[in-house]
């Protein structure tokens, strides 16, 4: 079954280019193309996509607020930011809103396709420069007060991999465990952190320096 992809982008040339790229790639299809969050809200209920690519700077509702509203209605949908912004506040606002990953528009086409695929496999894809920035901030952030969270050594290892943007498949390979075992650990992490998505877990781990 093809991976269904959607785009929210106000630049017509970018919308067309990404749509053509997705539709020309075997195993992918793009039928959800929107110029604004408002348009997406009206039409997404019609067979929602597996992965939604979201711009940040849009006329009307911003992409960050759009992610928050879309995830509230479609919690299983993976939303990847696709933007020109590299500022820390935009990155963390997006992650806290529920975005599964953060990509820059200059990403090569083949890497964009791989990021979409990775998102469907439980990964949190980020452009390399963004991942480095997240990890850099993670190293210097002052932890915020948080009731003690008892994570096991393995759970901390998996959380570190999620912060680095690794997919479940990559985590399983690196830690020599099955993908089902990774998924089970991730569910336990969500329960302990009281979150419901990878991006929320990553954001909370960074804010409170849990690993």
Order of alpha helices (4+ residues) and beta strands (2+ residues): beta-alpha-beta-alpha-beta-alpha-beta-alpha-beta-alpha-alpha-alpha-alpha-alpha-alpha
